């Protein structure tokens, strides 16, 4: 909440230099180098092929335009992303003491955070003095940061889906749970940005994680971000 208040304060406290300083605007228009923006916003996630109800998450961080030539630009970002949703009727498994594996059905209150590092190639559809409309897309890497998910309604069915080898017990199969190592991986981001007066940006993005999160399914989310040039 403090971050949102700070961002709102900056939006209204910093004067519209593009309006009041013509020299500065002209320099911005010719500048093909870096441009750094801080951003914050809401994110709504779901698992692709499961019964999922999106819940309010959030995202904040820094983005940088590394280089721009004419209507094309290359950019990247570092974004802390907290994702939440409620997933129902997920398929799981329960291992009995004798090594019999039963199918289980459960619900999940998903809550996990990631560090997102996209690499984006952008194109300016509209580029006016005080208004720019940009689309972009590209790959990225998602670092699983923390997991606070909780299961609910765990039901063990009578359906047998497998057996452990005779020399392998349930404890050996479980191993060590490494959330970061098991759930980090490559992803893809597509976005559309509206830049106003060279300083303010409203962005809408879509992100798809390529690997299965928590061994459930691919995770995707939509985000709406407000950004300010610094």
C-alpha contacts under 8 A as a table, 3 or more apart, distances in Angstrom:
res1	aa1	res2	aa2	distance
1	X	4	X	5.16
1	X	5	X	6.36
2	X	5	X	5.14
2	X	6	X	6.13
3	X	6	X	5.09
3	X	7	X	6.11
3	X	40	X	7.84
4	X	7	X	5.09
4	X	8	X	6.17
4	X	40	X	7.13
5	X	8	X	5.13
5	X	9	X	6.14
6	X	9	X	5.04
6	X	10	X	6.24
7	X	10	X	5.16
7	X	11	X	6.25
7	X	40	X	7.70
8	X	11	X	5.09
8	X	12	X	6.53
9	X	12	X	5.41
9	X	13	X	5.74
10	X	13	X	5.00
10	X	14	X	5.77
10	X	228	X	7.97
11	X	14	X	6.09
11	X	200	X	7.85
11	X	228	X	7.07
12	X	15	X	7.31
16	X	19	X	5.50
16	X	20	X	6.47
16	X	197	X	7.18
16	X	199	X	7.77
17	X	20	X	5.04
17	X	21	X	5.27
17	X	22	X	7.98
17	X	24	X	7.12
17	X	25	X	7.40
17	X	197	X	7.98
18	X	21	X	5.67
18	X	22	X	6.45
18	X	24	X	6.65
18	X	25	X	4.96
18	X	130	X	7.59
18	X	197	X	5.51
18	X	198	X	6.90
18	X	199	X	7.92
19	X	22	X	6.82
19	X	25	X	7.83
19	X	197	X	7.42
21	X	24	X	5.46
21	X	25	X	6.53
22	X	25	X	5.14
22	X	26	X	6.33
23	X	26	X	5.25
23	X	27	X	6.34
24	X	27	X	5.14
24	X	28	X	6.25
25	X	28	X	5.10
25	X	29	X	6.23
25	X	198	X	7.81
26	X	29	X	5.11
26	X	30	X	6.46
27	X	30	X	5.27
27	X	31	X	6.04
28	X	31	X	5.08
28	X	198	X	7.34
29	X	129	X	7.77
32	X	67	X	5.77
32	X	68	X	4.62
32	X	69	X	6.20
33	X	65	X	7.25
33	X	66	X	6.16
33	X	67	X	4.92
33	X	68	X	6.34
34	X	64	X	6.35
34	X	65	X	4.99
34	X	66	X	4.76
34	X	67	X	6.00
35	X	64	X	5.36
35	X	65	X	4.96
35	X	66	X	7.09
35	X	229	X	7.15
35	X	230	X	7.90
36	X	62	X	6.95
36	X	63	X	5.73
36	X	64	X	4.39
36	X	65	X	6.57
36	X	229	X	5.85
36	X	230	X	5.88
37	X	62	X	5.73
37	X	63	X	5.31
37	X	64	X	6.38
37	X	227	X	5.98
37	X	228	X	5.16
37	X	229	X	4.20
37	X	230	X	5.62
38	X	60	X	7.62
38	X	61	X	5.90
38	X	62	X	4.65
38	X	63	X	6.50
38	X	227	X	5.38
38	X	228	X	5.44
38	X	229	X	6.55
38	X	230	X	7.08
39	X	60	X	5.41
39	X	61	X	5.59
39	X	62	X	6.18
39	X	63	X	7.57
39	X	225	X	6.17
39	X	226	X	5.44
39	X	227	X	4.03
39	X	228	X	6.47
40	X	58	X	7.45
40	X	59	X	5.55
40	X	60	X	4.07
40	X	61	X	6.67
40	X	225	X	5.30
40	X	226	X	5.65
40	X	227	X	6.63
41	X	58	X	5.68
41	X	59	X	5.40
41	X	60	X	6.45
41	X	223	X	6.89
41	X	224	X	5.46
41	X	225	X	4.11
41	X	226	X	6.04
42	X	56	X	6.80
42	X	57	X	5.74
42	X	58	X	4.32
42	X	59	X	6.08
42	X	223	X	5.55
42	X	224	X	5.44
42	X	225	X	6.59
43	X	56	X	6.37
43	X	57	X	4.78
43	X	58	X	4.94
43	X	59	X	6.43
43	X	81	X	7.83
43	X	82	X	7.71
43	X	83	X	6.75
43	X	221	X	6.45
43	X	222	X	5.61
43	X	223	X	4.20
43	X	224	X	6.58
44	X	54	X	5.59
44	X	55	X	6.03
44	X	56	X	5.81
44	X	57	X	5.96
44	X	83	X	6.95
44	X	84	X	7.26
44	X	85	X	7.76
44	X	221	X	5.30
44	X	222	X	5.36
44	X	223	X	6.43
45	X	54	X	5.47
45	X	55	X	7.13
45	X	57	X	7.80
45	X	83	X	6.12
45	X	84	X	6.41
45	X	85	X	6.23
45	X	219	X	7.06
45	X	220	X	5.61
45	X	221	X	3.94
45	X	222	X	6.49
46	X	52	X	5.65
46	X	53	X	6.87
46	X	54	X	5.82
46	X	85	X	6.24
46	X	87	X	7.84
46	X	219	X	5.95
46	X	220	X	5.70
46	X	221	X	6.27
47	X	50	X	5.71
47	X	51	X	7.76
47	X	52	X	6.35
47	X	87	X	7.53
47	X	216	X	7.95
47	X	217	X	5.89
47	X	218	X	5.80
47	X	219	X	4.68
47	X	220	X	6.33
48	X	217	X	6.59
48	X	218	X	5.84
48	X	219	X	6.22
48	X	220	X	6.76
49	X	217	X	6.99
50	X	87	X	6.88
50	X	88	X	7.35
50	X	89	X	7.88
50	X	90	X	7.24
50	X	217	X	7.85
51	X	87	X	5.74
51	X	88	X	5.46
51	X	89	X	7.07
52	X	85	X	6.67
52	X	86	X	5.54
52	X	87	X	4.28
52	X	88	X	6.29
53	X	85	X	5.64
53	X	86	X	5.05
53	X	87	X	6.37
54	X	84	X	6.84
54	X	85	X	4.54
54	X	86	X	6.50
55	X	83	X	7.96
55	X	84	X	5.32
55	X	85	X	4.73
55	X	86	X	7.20
56	X	83	X	7.60
56	X	84	X	6.41
56	X	85	X	7.77
57	X	81	X	7.72
57	X	82	X	5.40
57	X	83	X	4.87
57	X	84	X	5.58
58	X	81	X	5.99
58	X	82	X	5.33
58	X	83	X	6.84
58	X	223	X	7.97
59	X	79	X	6.51
59	X	80	X	5.60
59	X	81	X	4.35
59	X	82	X	6.23
59	X	223	X	7.66
59	X	225	X	7.72
60	X	79	X	5.50
60	X	80	X	5.50
60	X	81	X	6.73
61	X	77	X	7.42
61	X	78	X	5.73
61	X	79	X	4.37
61	X	80	X	6.02
62	X	77	X	5.61
62	X	78	X	5.55
62	X	79	X	6.46
63	X	75	X	7.37
63	X	76	X	5.82
63	X	77	X	3.96
63	X	78	X	6.41
63	X	79	X	7.98
64	X	75	X	5.63
64	X	76	X	5.57
64	X	77	X	6.01
65	X	68	X	7.37
65	X	73	X	7.06
65	X	74	X	6.05
65	X	75	X	4.22
65	X	76	X	6.60
66	X	73	X	7.56
66	X	74	X	5.67
66	X	75	X	5.15
66	X	76	X	7.28
67	X	73	X	5.61
67	X	74	X	5.43
67	X	75	X	7.10
68	X	71	X	7.37
68	X	72	X	5.78
68	X	73	X	4.07
68	X	74	X	6.42
69	X	72	X	5.44
69	X	73	X	6.18
70	X	73	X	7.94
71	X	123	X	5.50
71	X	124	X	4.96
71	X	125	X	7.65
71	X	127	X	7.89
72	X	121	X	7.46
72	X	122	X	5.66
72	X	123	X	4.69
72	X	124	X	6.53
73	X	121	X	6.07
73	X	122	X	5.10
73	X	123	X	6.47
74	X	119	X	7.67
74	X	120	X	5.91
74	X	121	X	4.88
74	X	122	X	6.16
75	X	119	X	6.11
75	X	120	X	5.22
75	X	121	X	6.58
75	X	122	X	7.60
76	X	117	X	6.93
76	X	118	X	5.55
76	X	119	X	4.69
76	X	120	X	5.94
77	X	116	X	7.66
77	X	117	X	5.55
77	X	118	X	5.90
77	X	119	X	7.30
78	X	115	X	6.88
78	X	116	X	5.83
78	X	117	X	4.94
78	X	118	X	7.43
79	X	115	X	5.65
79	X	116	X	5.02
79	X	117	X	6.57
80	X	113	X	7.17
80	X	114	X	5.99
80	X	115	X	4.76
80	X	116	X	6.38
81	X	113	X	5.48
81	X	114	X	5.20
81	X	115	X	6.19
81	X	116	X	6.97
82	X	111	X	7.27
82	X	112	X	5.91
82	X	113	X	4.26
82	X	114	X	6.52
83	X	110	X	7.68
83	X	111	X	5.76
83	X	112	X	5.59
83	X	113	X	6.04
84	X	109	X	7.53
84	X	110	X	5.30
84	X	111	X	4.50
84	X	112	X	6.75
85	X	109	X	6.24
85	X	110	X	5.20
85	X	111	X	6.87
86	X	107	X	7.50
86	X	108	X	5.83
86	X	109	X	4.74
86	X	110	X	5.89
87	X	90	X	7.01
87	X	107	X	5.76
87	X	108	X	5.14
87	X	109	X	6.55
87	X	110	X	7.15
88	X	106	X	6.74
88	X	107	X	4.40
88	X	108	X	6.40
89	X	105	X	5.65
89	X	106	X	5.40
89	X	107	X	5.57
90	X	105	X	5.56
90	X	106	X	5.29
90	X	107	X	6.06
90	X	108	X	7.73
90	X	216	X	7.60
91	X	103	X	7.13
91	X	104	X	6.02
91	X	105	X	5.15
91	X	106	X	6.83
91	X	216	X	7.89
92	X	103	X	5.96
92	X	104	X	4.72
92	X	105	X	5.89
92	X	106	X	7.15
93	X	101	X	6.39
93	X	102	X	5.53
93	X	103	X	4.60
93	X	104	X	4.82
93	X	105	X	7.92
93	X	156	X	7.79
94	X	101	X	5.58
94	X	102	X	5.07
94	X	103	X	6.31
94	X	104	X	6.16
94	X	156	X	6.78
95	X	99	X	5.92
95	X	100	X	5.65
95	X	101	X	4.49
95	X	102	X	6.32
95	X	170	X	6.31
96	X	99	X	5.34
96	X	100	X	5.21
96	X	101	X	6.36
96	X	102	X	7.68
96	X	170	X	7.55
97	X	100	X	7.33
97	X	169	X	7.69
97	X	170	X	6.88
98	X	169	X	7.89
99	X	163	X	5.60
99	X	164	X	4.91
99	X	165	X	7.64
99	X	166	X	7.85
99	X	168	X	7.95
99	X	169	X	6.30
99	X	170	X	6.45
100	X	160	X	7.07
100	X	162	X	6.30
100	X	163	X	4.63
100	X	164	X	6.48
101	X	160	X	5.81
101	X	161	X	5.71
101	X	162	X	5.03
101	X	163	X	5.52
101	X	164	X	7.39
102	X	156	X	6.87
102	X	157	X	6.46
102	X	158	X	6.47
102	X	159	X	5.55
102	X	160	X	4.50
102	X	161	X	5.63
102	X	162	X	7.24
103	X	156	X	6.36
103	X	157	X	5.66
103	X	158	X	7.26
103	X	159	X	5.61
103	X	160	X	6.32
103	X	161	X	6.19
104	X	154	X	6.99
104	X	155	X	5.53
104	X	156	X	4.40
104	X	157	X	5.60
105	X	153	X	7.89
105	X	154	X	5.95
105	X	155	X	5.16
105	X	156	X	6.51
105	X	157	X	7.47
106	X	151	X	6.81
106	X	152	X	6.22
106	X	153	X	5.36
106	X	154	X	4.30
106	X	155	X	6.05
107	X	151	X	5.76
107	X	152	X	5.02
107	X	153	X	5.80
107	X	154	X	6.82
108	X	149	X	6.94
108	X	150	X	5.81
108	X	151	X	4.47
108	X	152	X	5.87
109	X	149	X	5.53
109	X	150	X	5.20
109	X	151	X	6.22
109	X	152	X	7.44
110	X	148	X	7.28
110	X	149	X	4.45
110	X	150	X	6.59
111	X	147	X	6.22
111	X	148	X	5.23
111	X	149	X	4.73
111	X	150	X	7.97
112	X	144	X	7.83
112	X	145	X	7.45
112	X	146	X	5.59
112	X	147	X	4.33
112	X	148	X	5.81
112	X	149	X	6.62
113	X	144	X	6.39
113	X	145	X	5.36
113	X	146	X	5.32
113	X	147	X	6.59
114	X	142	X	6.25
114	X	143	X	5.37
114	X	144	X	4.55
114	X	145	X	4.92
114	X	146	X	7.17
115	X	142	X	5.72
115	X	143	X	4.96
115	X	144	X	6.58
115	X	145	X	6.59
116	X	140	X	7.21
116	X	141	X	6.08
116	X	142	X	4.64
116	X	143	X	6.44
117	X	140	X	5.42
117	X	141	X	5.30
117	X	142	X	6.36
118	X	138	X	6.87
118	X	139	X	5.94
118	X	140	X	3.87
118	X	141	X	6.33
118	X	188	X	7.59
118	X	189	X	6.90
119	X	138	X	5.60
119	X	139	X	5.73
119	X	140	X	5.50
120	X	136	X	6.08
120	X	137	X	5.20
120	X	138	X	4.49
120	X	139	X	6.99
120	X	189	X	7.76
121	X	136	X	5.41
121	X	137	X	5.67
121	X	138	X	6.09
122	X	134	X	6.59
122	X	135	X	5.62
122	X	136	X	4.03
122	X	137	X	6.70
123	X	134	X	5.56
123	X	135	X	5.53
123	X	136	X	6.25
124	X	127	X	6.13
124	X	132	X	6.78
124	X	133	X	5.79
124	X	134	X	4.32
124	X	135	X	6.58
125	X	132	X	7.60
125	X	133	X	5.57
125	X	134	X	5.65
125	X	135	X	7.18
126	X	131	X	7.52
126	X	132	X	5.29
126	X	133	X	4.95
126	X	134	X	7.08
127	X	131	X	6.26
127	X	132	X	4.46
127	X	133	X	6.57
128	X	131	X	5.03
128	X	132	X	5.86
129	X	132	X	7.87
129	X	197	X	7.35
130	X	195	X	7.84
130	X	196	X	5.52
130	X	197	X	4.27
130	X	198	X	6.59
131	X	194	X	7.16
131	X	195	X	5.72
131	X	196	X	4.89
131	X	197	X	6.26
131	X	198	X	7.57
132	X	193	X	7.96
132	X	194	X	5.75
132	X	195	X	5.00
132	X	196	X	6.71
133	X	192	X	7.35
133	X	193	X	5.83
133	X	194	X	4.74
133	X	195	X	6.48
134	X	192	X	5.65
134	X	193	X	5.08
134	X	194	X	6.45
135	X	190	X	7.70
135	X	191	X	5.74
135	X	192	X	4.43
135	X	193	X	6.35
136	X	190	X	5.76
136	X	191	X	5.28
136	X	192	X	6.42
137	X	188	X	7.52
137	X	189	X	5.52
137	X	190	X	4.21
137	X	191	X	6.27
138	X	188	X	5.89
138	X	189	X	5.63
138	X	190	X	6.71
139	X	186	X	7.15
139	X	187	X	5.84
139	X	188	X	4.49
139	X	189	X	6.29
140	X	186	X	5.72
140	X	187	X	5.23
140	X	188	X	5.89
140	X	189	X	7.28
141	X	184	X	7.66
141	X	185	X	5.77
141	X	186	X	4.42
141	X	187	X	5.74
142	X	184	X	5.51
142	X	185	X	5.39
142	X	186	X	5.94
142	X	187	X	6.52
142	X	209	X	7.66
143	X	180	X	6.68
143	X	183	X	7.58
143	X	184	X	4.64
143	X	185	X	6.72
144	X	179	X	6.70
144	X	180	X	4.63
144	X	181	X	7.61
144	X	183	X	5.72
144	X	184	X	4.92
145	X	179	X	7.73
145	X	180	X	6.00
146	X	179	X	7.20
146	X	180	X	7.42
147	X	179	X	7.10
151	X	154	X	6.95
164	X	168	X	6.23
164	X	169	X	7.03
164	X	170	X	7.91
165	X	168	X	5.38
165	X	169	X	7.89
166	X	169	X	7.62
168	X	172	X	6.20
168	X	173	X	6.95
169	X	172	X	5.41
169	X	173	X	6.48
170	X	173	X	5.17
170	X	174	X	6.36
171	X	174	X	5.36
171	X	175	X	6.86
172	X	175	X	5.79
174	X	177	X	7.90
177	X	182	X	7.98
178	X	181	X	5.38
178	X	182	X	5.79
179	X	182	X	5.33
179	X	183	X	5.79
179	X	214	X	7.91
180	X	183	X	5.52
180	X	184	X	5.72
181	X	184	X	5.91
182	X	214	X	7.76
183	X	211	X	7.21
183	X	212	X	7.25
183	X	213	X	5.49
183	X	214	X	6.67
184	X	211	X	7.88
185	X	209	X	7.34
185	X	210	X	6.98
185	X	211	X	6.30
186	X	209	X	6.48
186	X	210	X	5.92
186	X	211	X	7.36
187	X	207	X	6.96
187	X	208	X	5.51
187	X	209	X	4.35
187	X	210	X	5.30
188	X	207	X	5.59
188	X	208	X	5.30
188	X	209	X	6.67
188	X	210	X	7.71
189	X	205	X	6.88
189	X	206	X	5.60
189	X	207	X	4.46
189	X	208	X	6.64
190	X	205	X	5.62
190	X	206	X	5.29
190	X	207	X	6.64
191	X	203	X	6.97
191	X	204	X	5.62
191	X	205	X	4.05
191	X	206	X	6.26
192	X	203	X	5.79
192	X	204	X	5.44
192	X	205	X	6.40
193	X	201	X	6.58
193	X	202	X	5.78
193	X	203	X	4.27
193	X	204	X	6.43
194	X	201	X	5.48
194	X	202	X	5.24
194	X	203	X	6.27
195	X	198	X	6.06
195	X	199	X	7.09
195	X	200	X	5.59
195	X	201	X	4.30
195	X	202	X	6.59
196	X	199	X	6.24
196	X	200	X	5.05
196	X	201	X	6.09
197	X	200	X	6.51
198	X	229	X	7.60
199	X	228	X	5.63
199	X	229	X	4.82
199	X	230	X	7.99
200	X	226	X	7.58
200	X	227	X	5.85
200	X	228	X	4.88
200	X	229	X	6.50
201	X	226	X	5.83
201	X	227	X	4.89
201	X	228	X	6.35
202	X	224	X	7.46
202	X	225	X	5.94
202	X	226	X	4.87
202	X	227	X	6.41
203	X	224	X	5.79
203	X	225	X	5.15
203	X	226	X	6.46
203	X	227	X	7.78
204	X	222	X	7.37
204	X	223	X	5.81
204	X	224	X	4.74
204	X	225	X	6.51
205	X	222	X	5.74
205	X	223	X	5.30
205	X	224	X	6.67
206	X	220	X	7.44
206	X	221	X	5.91
206	X	222	X	4.66
206	X	223	X	6.52
207	X	220	X	5.52
207	X	221	X	5.48
207	X	222	X	6.57
208	X	218	X	7.28
208	X	219	X	6.18
208	X	220	X	4.40
208	X	221	X	6.82
209	X	212	X	7.60
209	X	218	X	5.72
209	X	219	X	5.37
209	X	220	X	6.05
210	X	218	X	6.11
210	X	219	X	7.87
211	X	217	X	7.57
211	X	218	X	5.81
212	X	215	X	5.19
212	X	216	X	5.76
212	X	217	X	4.40
212	X	218	X	4.54
212	X	219	X	7.09
213	X	216	X	5.72
213	X	217	X	5.79
213	X	218	X	6.04
213	X	219	X	6.47
214	X	217	X	7.61
